[in-house]
Amino acid sequence: MGADSVPRREVVTGEPAATRSAGTRPHPGPARASDAGATEDVPPVRALMRNQARLALSAVALLVTLLGLLPLLLRLVPPLDAQGHAPLLVWLALGLAPYPVLLCIGRWYVRHAERHEDEYVAAAPSKEP
């Protein structure tokens, strides 16, 4: 607005077109620096993904199995109802029992997932310049 604008300076890093031969073009390199070794990383990444998926399915199966047994546990409540302990048992089974189970399964999952990731990182070649 009151100051003169300075033209933008361009930096040319390729060789001038006049010095290149007529029919040749420079070979384009990889689009990104990380693409250069991408083909080498595919099998270990797939193995990591497969291990993580297997671990997640195991955790879900364990969770469904253990929490799926709650209705069977509550089915046993009517014989205890004669003694007057049924409301307490139902409250403990539904309100308290699932949380330690969830905590233990979650902790087991995270520990094993981190171990799989650490093994992947240790096996991956370092990309230092």
Secondary structure as the mmCIF struct_conf table of DSSP 4:
data_model
#
loop_
_struct_conf.conf_type_id
_struct_conf.id
_struct_conf.beg_label_comp_id
_struct_conf.beg_label_asym_id
_struct_conf.beg_label_seq_id
_struct_conf.end_label_comp_id
_struct_conf.end_label_asym_id
_struct_conf.end_label_seq_id
BEND BEND1 ALA A 3 ALA A 3
HELX_LH_PP_P HELX_LH_PP_P1 ASP A 4 GLU A 10
BEND BEND2 GLY A 14 GLY A 14
HELX_LH_PP_P HELX_LH_PP_P2 GLU A 15 PRO A 16
TURN_TY1_P TURN_TY1_P1 ALA A 17 THR A 19
BEND BEND3 ARG A 20 ARG A 20
TURN_TY1_P TURN_TY1_P2 ALA A 22 GLY A 23
HELX_LH_PP_P HELX_LH_PP_P3 PRO A 26 PRO A 28
BEND BEND4 ALA A 31 ARG A 32
HELX_RH_3T_P HELX_RH_3T_P1 ALA A 33 ASP A 35
TURN_TY1_P TURN_TY1_P3 ALA A 36 GLY A 37
HELX_RH_AL_P HELX_RH_AL_P1 ALA A 38 GLY A 68
TURN_TY1_P TURN_TY1_P4 LEU A 69 LEU A 69
HELX_RH_AL_P HELX_RH_AL_P2 LEU A 70 ARG A 75
TURN_TY1_P TURN_TY1_P5 LEU A 76 LEU A 76
HELX_RH_AL_P HELX_RH_AL_P3 VAL A 77 ASP A 81
TURN_TY1_P TURN_TY1_P6 ALA A 82 GLY A 84
HELX_RH_AL_P HELX_RH_AL_P4 ALA A 86 GLY A 95
TURN_TY1_P TURN_TY1_P7 LEU A 96 ALA A 97
HELX_RH_AL_P HELX_RH_AL_P5 PRO A 98 ALA A 123
BEND BEND5 ALA A 124 ALA A 124
HELX_LH_PP_P HELX_LH_PP_P4 PRO A 125 SER A 126
#
